[in-house]
Amino acid sequence: MSLTRSTSADGAILTVQIKGKFDFNLVQSFRQAYADLSDNINKIVIDLRETDYMDSSALGMLLNMKKNLTGKVDNIQISNCQPQLKKILQISRFDKKFDID
């Protein structure tokens, strides 16, 4: 399991990619990934393309990020979800809080 972060060429989009398990072991690194945002960033993309597991602590981390960044970024998007992860997010009604594709 690992987490990488990258910024778009124009500096407006921060992408956080999670590989493997998205669980409690990533709390610190996930928080650090969005802790020191520049003022240019107006969108965050959480890329779950290579994520194969997500637990309730991951849902909590996403909610905490949303709470911390409200008013700082315009859009938080969860992208490239595997079908089983998308189902977890929909059951948890995260589709009401985040853009999910």
N, C-alpha and C positions, 0 to 999 in steps of 0.2 A: 504494500500500500504506500502510495506517495502522493504528494500534492505539489503542483507546479503553478506558478503564476506568470502571466505575461501581459504586456500592454500593447495595444494596437499602435500602428505607426504614427497616427495622429495624437496618441496619448489620451483618447477619449473613452476607450473601452478597456477594462481590466478583465482578463479571463483567468479563472481559477479552475484548473483541471485536476480531477481526483481519479487516481488509478487504484483499482483493487477495492478494498473495503473502506467505506465512509462510515466510521464509527468513532467512539470515544477517544481512541488513540490519536486522532487528528485534531483534537480540540485546540491545542496551542498553535499548531502550524496553520490551521484554518483561520483562527483569529488574527494571527500575524499577517496573513495574506491580504487582508483588507484594512489593517490597522492604520497604515500611514499613506492614505490615499492623497494623491495630488489634487489640486482644485480643478484640473482639466477633466478628470474622470467623471462622466455622467451616466455610465452604464457598466454594470457588472454582469458577467456571464459565468455561471457555474456549469462547467462542461463535465457531464457524467458519462461521456462516450465509453470510457474504459473502467467504469465503476460497476462492480458486480454484486455489491452488498451495501445495504443502508439500514441503519437501525434508528431507534428513537432518539438517540443522542445526536445523530446527524440532522434530524428534523429540528431538534432544539438549537443546534448551531446555525441552521438556516434562519430560524425565527429571530435568534439573537442578532445575527448580522442585519436582518431587515430592520430591527428595532434601532440598532446603532447607526444605520446609514440613512434612516428616514430624514429627508430634507437635505441630504448631502449628495445623493445620486438620484437621477430621474427614474431609472429602470433597473430591476434585478431580474435576470432571466436564467432559468434552469434549462439547459439544452442537452440534446443527444441522449435522452434517458432510454435505458433498456426498458422493455415492456413491464417487467416486474417492478422496477423502480417507479415508473410512471403510475402504476396502479397504487403503490404505497402513497405517493404524493396526492393522487386524486382522492383516495379514501380519507386521507388526512386533511382534505380540502385546501391543499396548498395551491391549487389552481386558482383560488380566489385571491391569494396574496402575492403570487409570483406569475410571471409569464413562463409557461412551460411549453417546450416544443420537442 
